[in-house]
Amino acid sequence: MYEWMVVATMSTREQQAGDAEHADARLGAGTRLECKVCWYVYDPAIGDPVWQVPAGTPFADLPAHWSCPNCAGERTGFIVVADEAGQA
């Protein structure tokens, strides 16, 4: 019984990680995202000098260990920033 509970918990975590990966894959290469905690904006055109992410790196291609360089918020805590035309 306990073995099943551990497997179920791992499956839930794996599913959540998979959901985040699928969400990342739907983002455009130039999509900017904002941290919900501190409002830091990740802009692919700039990259991230703190984590040594080169300019031109889409959010979906950030390393799995990447977190907000300002507050250490997780990747899942980022939301899409609407562009100047008001479209996300």
N, C-alpha and C positions, 0 to 999 in steps of 0.2 A: 504494500500500500504506500509506504513512504517513498519507494523508488518512483512510483507513478507521479507523486506530487512534485518531486524534484524535476522530473522530465517535463511535466506540464509547465512549471515555472520557467524552465529554460526555453521551452517552445514559445512562451509568451514574449520573453525578452528577445529571442531571435526574430519573432514576427514583428515586434516594434522596430527593431533595427532594419529589417527588410522593408517595412513601410516607409521609413525615413529615406532609405536608398531609392525607392521608387519615386518618392516625392522629389528628391534631388534630381532624378533623371528627367523629370518633366520641366525643370527650369531651363530657360534659355541661357545661352553662353554668357550673355551680358547682363543677366538679371541681378539687380542689387538687392541685398537682404539686410534687414535691421534687427539687432538684438532687442528682444522684448524687455530685457532687464535694464540695460544702460543706454540704449538707442545708438550704439555703434553701428555704422553702416559698412558692410563688406561690399566693396565695389571691385568686380573682377578686373576692371581696367587698371586698378591700382595694385591689387594683390594685398598681401599682408606682410609688411616688413618685420613685425614682431615674430611671426612664425616662419619667416623666410619663404613665403609663398610668392612666386614671381607674378608680375603683372600679366594679365591675360588668362589667369586660372579661374575657370567657372566655379561657382559654389559647389556644384556636384562633384568636382574633381579635387576638393580639399581633402587632405589626409583624414583618416578616420579619427585620429586623436586630436584634431583641430578643435579649438574652442575660441570663444570671443577673446581677443587680445586685450580688451579693456577690463572685463569683469569675470572672465573664465566661464561664462555661460555656455551651455551645451549647444551644439549645432541645431538640435531640435527646437531651440528657443529663438530661432530667427524667423522673421516674416518677410514676405516680399514687399519691396518699396515700390509704390506707384511711380511711373515716370511722369514727366512734365505734362503729358497729354491726359493724365488721370487714369491711365491703364496700368494694370499690374502685370 
